Amino acid sequence: MSEAEAGVPSTAEQGMDVAKGGWYTELGSMWPGQGLSLQVKEVLHKGRSKFQDVCVFESDAYGTVLLLDGVIQCTDRDEFSYQEMLAHIPLCALEEPPRRVLVVGGGDGGVLRELARYPSLREIHIAEIDGAVPEISKRFFPQMAVGFSDPRVKVHITDGIKFVTDAEEGSYDAIIVDSSDPVGPAEVLFEEPFFRAMHRAIRPGGVICTQAESLWLHLDIIKALAAMCSRVFEGGSVQYAYTTIPTYPSGQIGMMICSKAKEGGGAPLDARRPRQPAPGANEALGIPDLRYYDHEVHSAAFVLPRFAREALEGSLGR
Amino acid sequence: MSEAEAGVPSTAEQGMDVAKGGWYTELGSMWPGQGLSLQVKEVLHKGRSKFQDVCVFESDAYGTVLLLDGVIQCTDRDEFSYQEMLAHIPLCALEEPPRRVLVVGGGDGGVLRELARYPSLREIHIAEIDGAVPEISKRFFPQMAVGFSDPRVKVHITDGIKFVTDAEEGSYDAIIVDSSDPVGPAEVLFEEPFFRAMHRAIRPGGVICTQAESLWLHLDIIKALAAMCSRVFEGGSVQYAYTTIPTYPSGQIGMMICSKAKEGGGAPLDARRPRQPAPGANEALGIPDLRYYDHEVHSAAFVLPRFAREALEGSLGR
């Protein structure tokens, strides 16, 4: 059922409301009947890229806010929670220091900024479908877009699925998928063909980490995703962690962390246990110390409330 | 600055909006510039008690919702997270099974329901200032109000501070404070005289656990509260934990857990470590198994994001 059918304003209609000033309420078909409302100080940008509506506004409570198709992607004040956890949980879980990593989506540069902290990395690729997003980020979110300044970063404005499918087999230590929700353009990033392509593109013992919605709102989606991942990453591990972030629906967002079976078998990676040191600042680029992630936070992020643990039992595993 | 001065509708004005149906946006001076919006199916009750505005509505997304002075106190769908964590973290942290516990506030009965799970308890007292709240809860929230049916419960409709001050010294194993925010009637429940009275009323090695706001929104309040608690509970411990709950501002709420120095000295209680078994269902009262709390969740709740840990360093301690 679309939002219009549900009798609530569409996200596009909501997006129009921003221009009037006042308050913005983030409605969406994935969180019917609820939405975060933010007071708008000033609309900084409104337009449409080849793929989506793009809006940037200054809020009273969270600084600058990026909307894509009316959905909050990030705000100045709390983006670090999501970016740090999506990047450092998979990378710190690896048994060897990461050398080659791919980001799919993440056009705001926030995950790149986190990757720029790792001295061991030799190559950082990003496949973002919408070239407008990095441009908007460079203009309005310099503290995230700084990630594009790392000389190890290679930007590919292209379809992420095609990029991953064409990648050399076993060539990445990790793939991080910073996608929007599975409605519209990002839907394919939650489907089996994409996960099979990622499984092929990472080395044995490597990891993928994908944005995986909220335990409070999307337990059915998470359960189905976990079951699919368990098929694709047979012999490896499939685990779920979450972080708190006030401007995402329900105040939290999760990630699915899957590892590929190791060569010669043996116990698969247990992503709950960090093995790489938490990275520090990147002084050359002016990237400050971590603000959310440390090793204790890493392990605690996998401890799920009982209702979620019980619902996902049998779907997750290692 | 009041909400009216800030140019946004007051909570009272918001409360009026509920009666019109449509959507309710929870605005408040403690979370300026933001608010959760919920679609309203039906307003079930609107009135004013001796102390506050009371409103109950049926929401599309979270079932029945209780508002006091326009602020969401609980909803059918997510109340268990708060009630379980506020009750079981302090009680499971105790070194001996609890026998006598006091609840201050908590007139909806949700914390009482959690206490009803402990076979060891001999007496459960509740001091709630507003007699209208238990009545409303019995009418609209039977799954919380069931806590009042436990024969060990003694209800005192009275001022919580006076009740605690008059209590016999050292007579409680634990005091749980389920209060609203520190604006208006509940403000005194965040101040030193009340904490000194609680310190006196619990036994050596006993604990108190108080609602302590959100790390994302109220770090300054939490820091000041922790510093005050460290003075009052000298020789004991002062620790902070949090739980996720979508209908509270920022999607989470924390609690301050303080223990009184043990007789004869020695290391104070470390509340991070559960020592009592997680309680089960109470079949006689029809209270089902826990849905949020278990021992792993208990310990993980104390692991704070780095920005919060660093801000509170020096204020918390054991």
HADDOCK unambig.tbl for C-alpha pairs under 7 A between the chains (distance, minus, plus):
assign (segid A and resid 32 and name CA) (segid B and resid 61 and name CA) 6.76 0.50 0.50
assign (segid A and resid 33 and name CA) (segid B and resid 38 and name CA) 5.70 0.50 0.50
assign (segid A and resid 33 and name CA) (segid B and resid 39 and name CA) 4.75 0.50 0.50
assign (segid A and resid 33 and name CA) (segid B and resid 60 and name CA) 5.43 0.50 0.50
assign (segid A and resid 33 and name CA) (segid B and resid 61 and name CA) 5.10 0.50 0.50
assign (segid A and resid 34 and name CA) (segid B and resid 37 and name CA) 5.44 0.50 0.50
assign (segid A and resid 34 and name CA) (segid B and resid 38 and name CA) 4.50 0.50 0.50
assign (segid A and resid 34 and name CA) (segid B and resid 39 and name CA) 6.12 0.50 0.50
assign (segid A and resid 34 and name CA) (segid B and resid 61 and name CA) 6.51 0.50 0.50
assign (segid A and resid 35 and name CA) (segid B and resid 36 and name CA) 6.04 0.50 0.50
assign (segid A and resid 35 and name CA) (segid B and resid 37 and name CA) 5.14 0.50 0.50
assign (segid A and resid 35 and name CA) (segid B and resid 38 and name CA) 6.72 0.50 0.50
assign (segid A and resid 36 and name CA) (segid B and resid 35 and name CA) 6.05 0.50 0.50
assign (segid A and resid 36 and name CA) (segid B and resid 36 and name CA) 4.75 0.50 0.50
assign (segid A and resid 36 and name CA) (segid B and resid 37 and name CA) 5.93 0.50 0.50
assign (segid A and resid 37 and name CA) (segid B and resid 34 and name CA) 5.44 0.50 0.50
assign (segid A and resid 37 and name CA) (segid B and resid 35 and name CA) 5.13 0.50 0.50
assign (segid A and resid 37 and name CA) (segid B and resid 36 and name CA) 5.92 0.50 0.50
assign (segid A and resid 37 and name CA) (segid B and resid 37 and name CA) 6.38 0.50 0.50
assign (segid A and resid 38 and name CA) (segid B and resid 33 and name CA) 5.70 0.50 0.50
assign (segid A and resid 38 and name CA) (segid B and resid 34 and name CA) 4.49 0.50 0.50
assign (segid A and resid 38 and name CA) (segid B and resid 35 and name CA) 6.71 0.50 0.50
assign (segid A and resid 39 and name CA) (segid B and resid 33 and name CA) 4.76 0.50 0.50
assign (segid A and resid 39 and name CA) (segid B and resid 34 and name CA) 6.13 0.50 0.50
assign (segid A and resid 60 and name CA) (segid B and resid 33 and name CA) 5.43 0.50 0.50
assign (segid A and resid 61 and name CA) (segid B and resid 32 and name CA) 6.77 0.50 0.50
assign (segid A and resid 61 and name CA) (segid B and resid 33 and name CA) 5.11 0.50 0.50
assign (segid A and resid 61 and name CA) (segid B and resid 34 and name CA) 6.51 0.50 0.50
assign (segid A and resid 246 and name CA) (segid B and resid 250 and name CA) 4.27 0.50 0.50
assign (segid A and resid 246 and name CA) (segid B and resid 251 and name CA) 6.04 0.50 0.50
assign (segid A and resid 250 and name CA) (segid B and resid 246 and name CA) 4.26 0.50 0.50
assign (segid A and resid 250 and name CA) (segid B and resid 251 and name CA) 5.56 0.50 0.50
assign (segid A and resid 251 and name CA) (segid B and resid 246 and name CA) 6.04 0.50 0.50
assign (segid A and resid 251 and name CA) (segid B and resid 250 and name CA) 5.56 0.50 0.50
assign (segid A and resid 251 and name CA) (segid B and resid 251 and name CA) 4.12 0.50 0.50
assign (segid A and resid 291 and name CA) (segid B and resid 306 and name CA) 5.24 0.50 0.50
assign (segid A and resid 291 and name CA) (segid B and resid 307 and name CA) 4.99 0.50 0.50
assign (segid A and resid 292 and name CA) (segid B and resid 305 and name CA) 4.67 0.50 0.50
assign (segid A and resid 292 and name CA) (segid B and resid 306 and name CA) 4.63 0.50 0.50
assign (segid A and resid 292 and name CA) (segid B and resid 307 and name CA) 5.96 0.50 0.50
assign (segid A and resid 293 and name CA) (segid B and resid 305 and name CA) 6.51 0.50 0.50
assign (segid A and resid 293 and name CA) (segid B and resid 306 and name CA) 6.23 0.50 0.50
assign (segid A and resid 294 and name CA) (segid B and resid 306 and name CA) 6.77 0.50 0.50
assign (segid A and resid 296 and name CA) (segid B and resid 303 and name CA) 6.59 0.50 0.50
assign (segid A and resid 297 and name CA) (segid B and resid 303 and name CA) 6.08 0.50 0.50
assign (segid A and resid 297 and name CA) (segid B and resid 304 and name CA) 6.91 0.50 0.50
assign (segid A and resid 297 and name CA) (segid B and resid 305 and name CA) 6.39 0.50 0.50
assign (segid A and resid 300 and name CA) (segid B and resid 300 and name CA) 5.05 0.50 0.50
assign (segid A and resid 300 and name CA) (segid B and resid 303 and name CA) 6.74 0.50 0.50
assign (segid A and resid 303 and name CA) (segid B and resid 296 and name CA) 6.61 0.50 0.50
assign (segid A and resid 303 and name CA) (segid B and resid 297 and name CA) 6.08 0.50 0.50
assign (segid A and resid 303 and name CA) (segid B and resid 300 and name CA) 6.74 0.50 0.50
assign (segid A and resid 304 and name CA) (segid B and resid 297 and name CA) 6.91 0.50 0.50
assign (segid A and resid 305 and name CA) (segid B and resid 292 and name CA) 4.67 0.50 0.50
assign (segid A and resid 305 and name CA) (segid B and resid 293 and name CA) 6.51 0.50 0.50
assign (segid A and resid 305 and name CA) (segid B and resid 297 and name CA) 6.39 0.50 0.50
assign (segid A and resid 306 and name CA) (segid B and resid 291 and name CA) 5.24 0.50 0.50
assign (segid A and resid 306 and name CA) (segid B and resid 292 and name CA) 4.63 0.50 0.50
assign (segid A and resid 306 and name CA) (segid B and resid 293 and name CA) 6.22 0.50 0.50
assign (segid A and resid 306 and name CA) (segid B and resid 294 and name CA) 6.76 0.50 0.50
assign (segid A and resid 307 and name CA) (segid B and resid 291 and name CA) 5.00 0.50 0.50
assign (segid A and resid 307 and name CA) (segid B and resid 292 and name CA) 5.97 0.50 0.50
